Amino acid sequence: MKPIFCAAAAVFSAASSIACAQAATPVPSDIAGIWTTKDSEFNGQALVKGQALYLDTDGIGASVVGNGSEVLGVKLVVTAYNKDTNTLSVEMTESRNIIVHTGMIYDPVKKLLSSKMDPTQKFERRFEEVSAQVRSSLGLEAKAK
């Protein structure tokens, strides 16, 4: 998989912001991993078709969509996590510019993530962690030790 962030503006039509992204906020291991929509298809941990959220414990990840032949995405940065409400504040960034401020809600009973922008879209966790190799292939910086 090659880095996916060069054409991500086509995926998200929100207005660009000139502000740079904030530092990432760590997330619990039960929220980290690769979350997918129901009909998503993979080759290993690489999304081929559908939509996936790659989220590492350091709060860095990616939102990726694929149609079977092309894959596009943007970097995700978790800027806050509220353990009482299981909500994540998230910035989607491209070239260090914030293109979307949004939020995610984790349902610990149903084990689902949903977006505050579209609560009907549910993501199930397919993989419990994001490998260093996949993180690199997504164009994300190496996880700090």
Buried (B, 14 or more C-beta within 10 A) or exposed (E): BEEBBEEBBEBBEEEEBEEEBBEBBBBEEEBBBBBBBEEBEBEEBBBBBBBBBBBBBBBBBBBBBBEEEEBBBBBBBBBEBEEEEBBBBBBBBBEEBBBBBBBBBBEEEEEBBBBBEEEEEBBBBBBEBBBEEBBEBBBBEEEEE
